[in-house]
Amino acid sequence: MKSYYVYILASKRNGTLYIGLTNDLERRILEYKTKVVKGFTAKYDVNILVYFEEFESSMEAYTRERQMKKWKRNWKLKLIEKGNPNWEDLSKEW
């Protein structure tokens, strides 16, 4: 079964945040880290995976991504702090 992921990247602790959606989390994070993805994330060096959620359907993931993108910054920070209080790069073992 295919999985879909909604993720939050950060430039540093309490730094610039980016929320995205993918069906291949490892590949997508590698693209950010190697700056294959041009634009916002490359410009602001946003490539630390600090949070992610997994979904079984693309529609569930899309709905969650839209929801999170509408959140106030403070809500996003609380979500990260709850699951990853040290803001560790969750992709560092890949």
C-alpha positions in Angstrom: 0.0 0.0 0.0 1.3 3.4 -0.9 1.8 6.0 1.9 1.5 9.8 1.7 3.3 12.2 4.0 2.8 15.7 5.3 6.0 17.1 6.6 7.5 20.2 8.2 11.0 21.4 7.3 12.9 24.0 9.3 16.0 26.1 8.6 16.9 25.8 12.3 15.2 25.7 15.7 12.4 28.3 15.6 13.5 29.3 12.2 11.8 29.4 8.8 9.2 26.6 8.3 7.9 24.9 5.2 5.0 22.4 5.0 4.8 20.0 2.2 3.2 16.8 0.9 4.8 13.8 -0.8 4.4 10.1 -1.5 8.2 9.4 -1.1 9.5 11.2 2.0 13.1 10.0 1.8 13.5 11.1 -1.9 11.8 14.4 -1.3 14.0 15.3 1.7 17.1 14.3 -0.2 16.0 16.7 -3.0 15.8 19.5 -0.4 19.2 18.7 1.1 20.9 18.6 -2.3 19.1 21.8 -3.4 17.5 20.0 -6.4 14.3 21.8 -5.4 14.8 25.5 -6.3 12.8 28.3 -4.8 11.8 29.0 -1.2 13.4 26.1 0.5 16.7 26.5 -1.3 16.7 30.3 -0.8 16.2 30.1 2.9 18.1 26.8 3.5 15.0 25.0 4.8 16.0 21.3 4.9 15.8 19.9 8.4 12.9 17.4 8.7 11.4 18.3 12.1 7.9 16.7 11.8 5.9 14.4 9.6 2.7 12.4 9.5 1.9 9.4 7.4 -1.5 8.8 5.6 -3.0 6.0 3.6 -4.8 8.2 1.1 -3.6 11.2 -0.9 -6.9 13.0 -0.1 -6.3 12.6 3.7 -2.8 13.9 3.3 -3.9 16.8 1.1 -6.6 17.8 3.6 -4.1 17.8 6.5 -1.5 19.8 4.5 -4.1 22.5 3.7 -5.2 22.5 7.4 -1.6 22.9 8.7 -0.7 25.6 6.2 -3.6 27.7 7.5 -2.4 27.4 11.1 -0.8 30.3 13.0 3.0 29.9 13.4 2.6 29.3 17.1 0.4 26.3 16.5 3.0 24.8 14.1 5.7 25.3 16.7 3.7 23.6 19.4 3.1 20.6 17.1 6.9 20.3 16.4 7.8 20.8 20.1 5.3 18.1 21.2 6.7 15.4 18.8 10.3 16.6 18.5 11.2 18.8 21.4 14.9 19.0 20.5 14.2 19.8 16.8 16.4 16.9 15.7 16.6 16.2 12.0 14.3 13.1 11.6 16.0 12.2 8.3 19.6 12.1 9.7 19.6 8.3 9.7 18.6 7.9 6.1 
